[in-house]
């Protein structure tokens, strides 16, 4: 790996990699005679700009530092938010826009032809006095790389994991320096920039659950892939995309919702997946504790299902996410292997009734003790976390090797789990999905994938309308029209 000059130290004949200290990062920015901008920090003190003041030579970097802590002052400067909240992405963007406009108005280009302007801002709520809410915030920078170039922007959402306000403030200050430093010196490699945000920080201190890059220097950056990196790097447990394919903040999407989740590889999404979704969603809406106006369906892909030969296949991830979004679905990528962890995650945002839609084989796996050996309470602890919530399972049947249809009434779990299964089944926690098209039970994603990659005919009819066309147009999942043509030619009768 090639290291930049600020990441290496010579020791004799050896090159030793090191991480610049926060003071060194701030000082390097300060000593760059072209970088000049403003700091606007609300809610946790002026923790970021403090590092720049303390490192020395700050007059070369800081045009203004402020904290409009009072709400009336803040509204007078940045305007009033429609929802009346202050710790929002909208607020952060208003702060960044306002401060950049001031820079451009008050500092004339004729006088500062070589300056690259920036505005760093955050709006944050630290832990409350009762320590019930740990706190969160929005952090961002709008900046230039060249004086005559348009502005770039990096915006991220954070969640504090520490339980002390002072520690959270210090963590925020370190993150801010890392962000500003990365924006100017690591913009050409956004994946590395993400990792550098945690320099001198631990993942137990801070979670980054949303990030978006924009501007000329990030024109080729796919923010969904950047979100995947957040999960891959352990910076957050899950990220989400709306039907338009854009990153969304999980808290904003899941808050107080009735959530129906479908987990799968969706490689590719098939008629079975959509039939399961449509029929289980209908059942879910008929529940007396489900508000149709607050119902949300989430298609979840676990990180383990994105791996290929031990590594995450990013192109494969993009293919699956795009197909699901094209069907109007909300997609979540998580690092949860067990279902109870998914339910726990949702429960941190909502107490309303939830549902899981799954196939018979998945339910049988849930009742397999080997998946819970890491828990001191074993499977009982996992089930306490899973079914203690207001949760129902909607079960899609399957065919066995003899062609018999298996549902909740005749599925077989391990003999030791039989009574436990009966308890949940006959207490209304497990419900069969009725009126299933038996022909769909012969469709398996893994078989469809083989047919696509080998050029076999007939896979198109196994997918929802429009999906086959997208796969062919974009050559997804190894689709090769030459293989398809060769297969078609070989299958024609010889005359």
Backbone torsions as a table, in degrees:
resi	resn	phi	psi	omega
1	UNK	NA	127.6	178.6
2	UNK	-77.4	132.3	-178.4
3	UNK	-108.2	140.9	176.2
4	UNK	-76.6	167.1	-171.4
5	UNK	-62.9	-21.2	-178.8
6	UNK	-90.0	3.7	-177.2
7	UNK	-116.2	6.1	-176.3
8	UNK	-125.0	149.7	173.6
9	UNK	-133.3	133.6	177.1
10	UNK	-89.4	128.0	176.4
11	UNK	-131.8	95.8	-172.2
12	UNK	67.8	-123.7	178.3
13	UNK	-95.7	2.2	-176.1
14	UNK	-100.8	148.1	173.6
15	UNK	-105.3	120.3	-177.4
16	UNK	-111.7	123.7	178.1
17	UNK	-75.4	144.1	175.7
18	UNK	-149.2	162.6	179.2
19	UNK	-101.6	123.1	178.5
20	UNK	-59.1	142.9	177.5
21	UNK	-68.3	164.4	177.7
22	UNK	-62.2	-38.4	177.8
23	UNK	-63.9	-42.2	179.9
24	UNK	-64.0	-38.7	179.1
25	UNK	-64.3	-48.3	-179.5
26	UNK	-63.1	-39.4	-179.2
27	UNK	-67.3	-39.1	178.6
28	UNK	-61.6	-41.2	176.0
29	UNK	-62.0	-46.9	-177.6
30	UNK	-61.6	-35.2	-177.0
31	UNK	-82.4	-8.3	174.3
32	UNK	-80.7	110.0	-172.0
33	UNK	-68.0	-10.0	-177.0
34	UNK	-98.5	-20.2	-176.9
35	UNK	-85.0	123.1	-174.5
36	UNK	-149.8	132.1	-177.4
37	UNK	-171.5	-166.2	-174.6
38	UNK	-121.6	156.6	176.9
39	UNK	-124.5	125.8	176.3
40	UNK	-129.2	108.8	-174.3
41	UNK	-124.8	125.0	-176.2
42	UNK	-124.1	128.4	168.3
43	UNK	107.4	-25.1	-178.7
44	UNK	-135.0	27.6	-179.0
45	UNK	78.9	179.5	-179.9
46	UNK	-97.9	65.8	-171.6
47	UNK	-76.2	-32.7	-178.9
48	UNK	-74.8	-50.5	-176.6
49	UNK	-64.4	-24.7	178.8
50	UNK	-57.8	-37.6	179.0
51	UNK	-64.8	-36.6	-179.5
52	UNK	-72.4	-37.4	175.6
53	UNK	-63.4	-42.9	-173.8
54	UNK	-75.9	-26.9	-175.1
55	UNK	-75.0	-17.8	179.2
56	UNK	99.8	155.9	178.2
57	UNK	61.0	28.3	-174.9
58	UNK	-69.8	-20.9	-178.6
59	UNK	-64.4	-19.4	177.8
60	UNK	-81.1	-8.4	-175.0
61	UNK	-120.5	-39.4	-169.0
62	UNK	-95.4	112.1	173.8
63	UNK	-83.8	-35.5	-178.6
64	UNK	-161.7	144.4	172.5
65	UNK	-133.5	132.2	-176.7
66	UNK	-152.2	163.1	174.8
67	UNK	-143.9	101.8	177.9
68	UNK	-81.4	72.4	-171.2
69	UNK	-70.0	-39.5	179.1
70	UNK	-69.3	135.7	-175.7
71	UNK	-63.2	-39.0	179.6
72	UNK	-66.9	-39.5	175.8
73	UNK	-62.5	-44.3	-179.0
74	UNK	-61.4	-44.0	179.3
75	UNK	-64.8	-38.2	-179.2
76	UNK	-65.1	-31.8	-178.0
77	UNK	-86.6	-47.6	-170.5
78	UNK	-106.8	-7.8	-178.2
79	UNK	96.0	168.8	-177.4
80	UNK	-97.7	134.0	176.8
81	UNK	-79.1	143.5	-178.9
82	UNK	-60.5	-38.3	-177.7
83	UNK	-89.9	1.1	176.6
84	UNK	75.6	3.9	-178.5
85	UNK	-93.8	161.2	-176.4
86	UNK	-118.8	-24.5	179.6
87	UNK	-98.0	75.0	-176.6
88	UNK	-139.4	160.8	176.8
89	UNK	-63.8	-38.9	178.6
90	UNK	-58.6	-42.5	179.6
91	UNK	-63.7	-44.8	-179.5
92	UNK	-59.6	-43.7	-178.4
93	UNK	-66.3	-35.5	176.0
94	UNK	-65.0	-39.5	178.1
95	UNK	-63.0	-47.8	-179.4
96	UNK	-62.4	-44.3	-179.6
97	UNK	-63.4	-43.1	-179.1
98	UNK	-63.6	-45.5	-176.2
99	UNK	-68.6	-37.2	177.8
100	UNK	-65.9	-40.4	179.1
101	UNK	-61.7	-40.6	178.2
102	UNK	-62.5	-43.2	178.2
103	UNK	-58.0	-47.9	-176.9
104	UNK	-66.7	-35.9	-178.1
105	UNK	-73.4	-39.4	-170.2
106	UNK	-94.3	-21.2	179.6
107	UNK	-114.0	107.2	-174.3
108	UNK	-77.2	139.0	-179.0
109	UNK	-63.5	-31.5	179.3
110	UNK	-61.3	-35.2	-179.0
111	UNK	-84.0	-26.6	-176.7
112	UNK	-128.5	63.7	-174.2
113	UNK	-66.0	-24.3	-175.8
114	UNK	-103.9	0.8	-178.3
115	UNK	-74.0	139.3	168.4
116	UNK	-109.9	120.6	-173.7
117	UNK	-88.2	153.1	174.4
118	UNK	-147.8	158.2	170.7
119	UNK	-135.3	120.4	175.2
120	UNK	-104.2	137.0	-179.4
121	UNK	-147.0	152.9	168.8
122	UNK	-147.5	149.7	173.1
123	UNK	-132.7	115.0	-164.0
124	UNK	-136.8	144.4	169.6
125	UNK	-116.8	115.9	177.7
126	UNK	-83.1	179.2	-175.8
127	UNK	-56.7	140.5	-178.8
128	UNK	-79.2	168.3	-174.6
129	UNK	-61.2	-36.4	-179.2
130	UNK	-79.8	-6.0	-179.9
131	UNK	60.0	32.3	175.9
132	UNK	-88.5	-33.9	-179.6
133	UNK	-118.1	118.5	-172.4
134	UNK	-71.2	-21.0	178.1
135	UNK	103.3	157.8	-179.2
136	UNK	-159.6	177.5	178.2
137	UNK	-177.2	170.1	176.3
138	UNK	-113.0	134.9	-177.3
139	UNK	-131.9	138.9	-179.9
140	UNK	-161.5	165.9	175.5
141	UNK	-141.0	136.0	172.8
142	UNK	-117.2	125.1	-169.3
143	UNK	-157.5	162.0	176.0
144	UNK	-104.9	154.1	171.1
145	UNK	-104.6	-32.5	174.6
146	UNK	-125.8	147.4	-175.7
147	UNK	-59.1	-33.5	-176.7
148	UNK	-98.7	13.9	-177.1
149	UNK	-102.7	153.1	177.4
150	UNK	-67.9	166.3	-175.3
151	UNK	-80.6	145.5	170.4
152	UNK	-101.6	163.6	-178.4
153	UNK	-145.8	136.6	171.9
154	UNK	-127.9	121.5	-179.6
155	UNK	-127.2	133.7	179.4
156	UNK	-139.7	155.8	176.9
157	UNK	-112.1	136.2	-177.5
158	UNK	-122.5	154.7	171.8
159	UNK	-128.5	128.3	178.6
160	UNK	-78.8	141.5	176.8
161	UNK	-112.2	-11.2	176.8
162	UNK	-78.9	159.4	-176.3
163	UNK	-115.1	26.3	178.4
164	UNK	-135.1	128.1	-175.0
165	UNK	-61.5	-39.8	-178.7
166	UNK	-64.2	-42.2	178.7
167	UNK	-65.0	-38.6	178.0
168	UNK	-63.1	-39.8	178.2
169	UNK	-62.5	-43.5	179.5
170	UNK	-65.4	-39.1	177.5
171	UNK	-62.2	-42.7	179.2
172	UNK	-62.0	-40.3	179.4
173	UNK	-62.7	-42.6	178.2
174	UNK	-65.0	-44.6	178.2
175	UNK	-58.3	-42.9	-178.9
176	UNK	-60.3	-44.4	177.7
177	UNK	-63.0	-43.8	178.3
178	UNK	-59.4	-40.5	-179.5
179	UNK	-66.1	-47.0	-178.9
180	UNK	-64.2	-43.8	179.3
181	UNK	-62.5	-46.8	-180.0
182	UNK	-64.1	-37.2	-179.3
183	UNK	-60.2	-38.9	-176.9
184	UNK	-89.7	-29.7	-173.1
185	UNK	-115.4	-7.2	-179.3
186	UNK	-128.8	14.0	-175.1
187	UNK	-63.2	-22.7	-178.1
188	UNK	-77.6	-6.0	177.0
189	UNK	-140.3	81.2	-175.7
190	UNK	-57.2	-31.5	179.4
191	UNK	-64.7	-42.2	176.5
192	UNK	-67.8	-39.5	179.3
193	UNK	-55.5	-41.2	177.7
194	UNK	-58.0	-47.7	-178.4
195	UNK	-65.2	-36.6	-178.7
196	UNK	-68.5	-16.5	176.5
197	UNK	-62.0	-23.1	-179.3
198	UNK	-97.9	12.0	174.3
199	UNK	-57.5	128.6	179.2
200	UNK	64.4	18.9	175.3
201	UNK	-129.2	157.4	176.1
202	UNK	-114.9	150.3	-179.4
203	UNK	-66.7	-15.1	174.6
204	UNK	-76.3	-13.1	179.8
205	UNK	-91.0	-31.6	-166.4
206	UNK	-152.3	139.2	173.8
207	UNK	-117.4	133.4	172.3
208	UNK	-110.4	111.7	-173.8
209	UNK	-109.5	-4.1	176.0
210	UNK	-151.5	137.8	174.3
211	UNK	-148.7	142.1	178.3
212	UNK	-138.5	132.7	175.6
213	UNK	-108.9	141.5	175.3
214	UNK	-151.8	164.7	-179.5
215	UNK	111.1	171.9	-174.7
216	UNK	-59.7	-35.9	-179.0
217	UNK	-75.3	-14.4	-179.4
218	UNK	-118.8	24.9	-176.7
219	UNK	-61.2	-29.7	-177.8
220	UNK	-98.4	6.4	-178.7
221	UNK	-84.2	128.1	173.8
222	UNK	-94.7	112.5	-175.2
223	UNK	-65.7	-22.5	175.6
224	UNK	-68.2	-38.5	176.5
225	UNK	-67.2	-34.2	176.0
226	UNK	-65.7	-36.9	176.3
227	UNK	-64.6	-39.9	176.6
228	UNK	-58.9	-38.9	178.2
229	UNK	-62.6	-35.6	178.3
230	UNK	-58.8	-43.4	179.4
231	UNK	-72.0	-44.3	-178.9
232	UNK	-59.6	-39.5	-178.0
233	UNK	-83.4	-0.9	-180.0
234	UNK	76.1	18.8	-179.9
235	UNK	-79.4	-21.4	176.1
236	UNK	-154.0	164.5	-179.0
237	UNK	-87.6	-26.1	-175.8
238	UNK	-159.3	149.6	173.7
239	UNK	-131.8	159.1	-175.2
240	UNK	-135.1	152.2	175.9
241	UNK	-128.1	139.2	177.9
242	UNK	-82.6	173.8	-178.1
243	UNK	-57.8	-22.7	177.3
244	UNK	-81.9	-3.7	176.8
245	UNK	89.8	8.4	-178.5
246	UNK	-93.1	151.0	173.8
247	UNK	-60.9	138.4	174.6
248	UNK	-133.5	152.4	178.7
249	UNK	-75.5	119.6	-178.6
250	UNK	-51.8	-42.4	-178.4
251	UNK	-59.5	-39.4	-178.3
252	UNK	-69.4	-32.3	-176.8
253	UNK	-83.6	-38.4	-170.8
254	UNK	-93.2	-14.4	-171.1
255	UNK	-57.1	119.3	176.6
256	UNK	57.8	28.3	-179.4
257	UNK	-95.3	153.9	164.8
258	UNK	-85.0	111.1	-170.7
259	UNK	-106.0	129.0	170.6
260	UNK	-112.5	119.3	-175.8
261	UNK	-111.6	140.1	174.8
262	UNK	-123.7	120.5	-179.8
263	UNK	-103.2	139.9	177.5
264	UNK	-176.1	175.2	175.1
265	UNK	-83.0	-32.6	179.6
266	UNK	50.3	48.3	-174.1
267	UNK	-124.7	72.3	-0.3
268	UNK	-95.0	177.8	174.5
269	UNK	-68.0	134.3	-175.5
270	UNK	-119.4	177.8	176.7
271	UNK	-62.6	-31.1	178.0
272	UNK	-62.4	-46.8	179.6
273	UNK	-58.1	-44.4	-176.5
274	UNK	-74.6	-33.6	176.4
275	UNK	-66.6	-41.1	177.1
276	UNK	-61.0	-44.8	179.8
277	UNK	-62.5	-51.7	-174.4
278	UNK	-62.5	-45.1	-176.0
279	UNK	-74.6	-38.2	179.0
280	UNK	-71.3	-34.2	179.3
281	UNK	-66.0	-38.1	176.9
282	UNK	-62.1	-43.2	178.2
283	UNK	-64.9	-40.5	-178.4
284	UNK	-61.6	-43.2	-178.7
285	UNK	-67.6	-22.6	-179.7
286	UNK	-82.7	-8.0	177.5
287	UNK	-67.0	139.5	-176.0
288	UNK	-71.6	-14.6	178.4
289	UNK	-100.5	12.2	-178.6
290	UNK	-110.9	124.5	176.7
291	UNK	-93.1	113.4	-178.4
292	UNK	-54.3	-31.4	-179.2
293	UNK	-73.8	-17.0	-179.9
294	UNK	-115.3	13.3	-179.1
295	UNK	-82.5	138.4	-179.2
296	UNK	-138.0	132.3	175.7
297	UNK	-102.4	132.2	-179.7
298	UNK	-125.3	122.7	172.9
299	UNK	-91.7	116.0	-173.8
300	UNK	-109.0	133.3	174.1
301	UNK	-118.0	123.6	178.1
302	UNK	-81.3	153.3	-177.7
303	UNK	-58.8	-33.6	-179.6
304	UNK	-63.7	-26.9	177.5
305	UNK	-82.1	-2.3	177.9
306	UNK	-101.5	1.7	-174.2
307	UNK	-89.4	144.1	175.9
308	UNK	-136.6	116.7	-177.3
309	UNK	56.1	37.9	176.3
310	UNK	85.7	-9.3	179.6
311	UNK	-119.9	154.0	178.8
312	UNK	-77.3	123.8	177.5
313	UNK	-86.9	100.0	-173.6
314	UNK	-67.5	-35.6	178.6
315	UNK	-64.3	-39.8	178.8
316	UNK	-63.8	-41.6	176.4
317	UNK	-58.2	-45.8	-178.9
318	UNK	-61.0	-41.1	-179.4
319	UNK	-60.0	-46.7	-177.3
320	UNK	-67.8	-44.8	-178.9
321	UNK	-62.0	-42.7	-178.3
322	UNK	-65.0	-39.5	179.9
323	UNK	-66.5	-43.1	179.3
324	UNK	-66.0	-41.7	178.7
325	UNK	-65.3	-34.4	178.9
326	UNK	-65.2	-21.4	176.6
327	UNK	-90.2	7.9	176.5
328	UNK	81.8	24.0	-175.1
329	UNK	-104.3	153.9	171.8
330	UNK	-90.2	132.1	-173.5
331	UNK	-116.1	137.8	175.0
332	UNK	-123.5	132.3	173.2
333	UNK	-108.4	126.2	-175.7
334	UNK	-133.3	168.8	172.4
335	UNK	-107.5	21.0	180.0
336	UNK	-84.4	122.1	176.2
337	UNK	-89.6	-35.6	-177.6
338	UNK	-98.5	148.4	-178.9
339	UNK	-62.7	-35.9	-176.2
340	UNK	-64.0	-28.2	178.1
341	UNK	-71.2	-33.8	175.9
342	UNK	-62.9	-46.0	-179.2
343	UNK	-64.8	-40.9	176.6
344	UNK	-59.2	-42.1	-179.5
345	UNK	-62.5	-49.1	178.3
346	UNK	-60.6	-36.5	-176.8
347	UNK	-67.3	-17.8	177.3
348	UNK	-75.5	-12.0	180.0
349	UNK	-114.8	-19.8	-177.4
350	UNK	-149.2	147.3	174.5
351	UNK	-108.6	1.5	-177.8
352	UNK	-74.7	164.8	-178.6
353	UNK	-58.9	139.4	178.3
354	UNK	-122.9	163.9	177.7
355	UNK	-140.1	149.2	173.1
356	UNK	-121.2	126.4	176.4
357	UNK	-105.7	125.0	-175.0
358	UNK	-152.1	166.6	175.5
359	UNK	-87.6	166.8	-177.7
360	UNK	-59.1	-42.9	-177.6
361	UNK	-61.7	-34.9	177.8
362	UNK	-67.2	-40.4	179.4
363	UNK	-66.1	-38.7	177.4
364	UNK	-62.0	-39.7	178.1
365	UNK	-63.0	-37.4	179.7
366	UNK	-60.0	-31.5	-179.6
367	UNK	-92.2	19.2	177.5
368	UNK	-98.4	118.7	-174.5
369	UNK	-62.8	-24.9	-174.0
370	UNK	-63.3	-21.4	-178.4
371	UNK	-79.7	-5.7	-173.8
372	UNK	-123.7	18.8	-178.4
373	UNK	-67.6	-21.2	179.8
374	UNK	-78.9	-10.8	179.2
375	UNK	-93.0	135.9	-179.5
376	UNK	-62.5	-32.9	179.6
377	UNK	-94.0	5.4	177.0
378	UNK	58.9	-145.8	-175.3
379	UNK	-65.6	-30.3	179.9
380	UNK	-66.8	-37.8	176.5
381	UNK	-64.7	-43.8	-180.0
382	UNK	-62.7	-42.3	-178.7
383	UNK	-70.6	-30.0	174.7
384	UNK	-63.0	-39.2	179.2
385	UNK	-74.3	-32.1	-176.7
386	UNK	-78.3	-53.0	-171.7
387	UNK	-98.3	-5.0	174.0
388	UNK	-65.3	-32.0	177.8
389	UNK	-69.4	166.8	176.9
390	UNK	-79.2	82.0	-170.0
391	UNK	-128.3	143.1	171.8
392	UNK	-130.6	146.3	177.2
393	UNK	-105.5	131.1	176.5
394	UNK	-109.0	117.3	-167.3
395	UNK	-103.4	124.8	177.5
396	UNK	-96.4	130.2	-174.5
397	UNK	-71.3	170.7	176.2
398	UNK	-141.9	166.1	175.2
399	UNK	-103.3	138.6	174.3
400	UNK	-86.5	-175.7	-175.4
401	UNK	-64.6	-25.4	178.6
402	UNK	-87.6	-2.1	179.5
403	UNK	90.5	7.0	178.0
404	UNK	-80.2	142.2	179.2
405	UNK	-82.6	127.0	-179.6
406	UNK	-107.7	129.1	176.4
407	UNK	-134.1	-162.9	-175.7
408	UNK	-66.7	-21.3	-176.0
409	UNK	-80.6	-30.0	-174.8
410	UNK	-124.3	9.3	177.0
411	UNK	-70.7	155.4	-176.9
412	UNK	-118.3	123.7	172.7
413	UNK	-107.6	174.4	178.9
414	UNK	-58.7	139.4	-178.0
415	UNK	-49.4	-35.3	-179.9
416	UNK	-68.8	-21.6	-176.7
417	UNK	-97.1	-2.7	-172.5
418	UNK	-59.8	-46.9	-177.7
419	UNK	-69.5	-36.2	177.0
420	UNK	-63.6	-42.2	178.1
421	UNK	-62.7	-44.0	-179.7
422	UNK	-60.0	-37.9	-178.4
423	UNK	-59.4	-47.9	-178.3
424	UNK	-74.7	-36.9	-179.8
425	UNK	-62.1	-48.6	-173.8
426	UNK	-88.5	4.1	169.4
427	UNK	-103.7	17.2	172.7
428	UNK	77.7	14.6	-179.3
429	UNK	-83.3	-22.9	-179.2
430	UNK	-118.9	123.4	-176.3
431	UNK	-128.9	129.9	177.8
432	UNK	-72.4	141.1	173.4
433	UNK	-83.8	118.9	-175.8
434	UNK	-85.4	171.3	171.2
435	UNK	56.1	40.6	179.0
436	UNK	-81.0	139.3	175.5
437	UNK	-73.1	110.1	-175.3
438	UNK	-59.5	-30.0	179.9
439	UNK	-62.0	-29.1	179.9
440	UNK	-70.0	-19.3	-176.7
441	UNK	-70.4	-8.9	177.2
442	UNK	-92.7	1.3	-178.2
443	UNK	-97.6	126.2	177.4
444	UNK	-130.6	133.3	-177.9
445	UNK	-56.0	-41.3	-176.6
446	UNK	-64.8	-33.7	178.0
447	UNK	-72.8	-40.1	177.0
448	UNK	-61.2	-41.7	-179.9
449	UNK	-61.2	-42.5	177.1
450	UNK	-62.4	-41.8	-179.7
451	UNK	-63.4	-40.6	179.9
452	UNK	-64.8	-48.7	-174.5
453	UNK	-71.0	-27.8	-179.0
454	UNK	-95.6	-1.9	178.0
455	UNK	77.7	20.2	178.3
456	UNK	-71.8	148.6	-178.5
457	UNK	-87.1	155.0	171.1
458	UNK	100.7	-6.7	-177.3
459	UNK	-69.7	-24.8	-176.7
460	UNK	-58.8	-36.1	-176.8
461	UNK	-73.1	-10.6	-178.4
462	UNK	-91.0	-2.4	-174.5
463	UNK	-113.0	156.7	176.7
464	UNK	-61.0	158.5	-177.9
465	UNK	-56.5	132.3	175.7
466	UNK	91.0	-18.5	-176.0
467	UNK	-72.2	-41.1	179.8
468	UNK	-59.7	-40.3	-179.6
469	UNK	-62.9	-40.3	179.3
470	UNK	-66.2	-41.1	179.8
471	UNK	-62.1	-43.3	-179.4
472	UNK	-69.5	-43.5	-177.2
473	UNK	-62.2	-38.8	-175.8
474	UNK	-103.7	5.0	179.1
475	UNK	53.5	50.6	-178.1
476	UNK	-82.4	157.7	174.5
477	UNK	53.7	35.3	177.2
478	UNK	78.8	13.7	178.9
479	UNK	-64.1	130.3	178.7
480	UNK	-133.5	112.8	-178.0
481	UNK	-59.4	-26.4	178.7
482	UNK	-67.8	-39.2	176.8
483	UNK	-65.9	-39.9	180.0
484	UNK	-62.8	-41.6	179.8
485	UNK	-66.6	-42.1	179.8
486	UNK	-63.3	-42.2	178.6
487	UNK	-62.9	-42.5	-179.8
488	UNK	-64.0	-39.3	-178.9
489	UNK	-68.1	-41.1	-179.4
490	UNK	-66.5	-30.5	-177.0
491	UNK	-81.3	-10.1	-179.1
492	UNK	-76.9	141.9	179.8
493	UNK	-64.7	138.5	178.5
494	UNK	-82.5	134.9	-178.4
495	UNK	-107.7	NA	NA
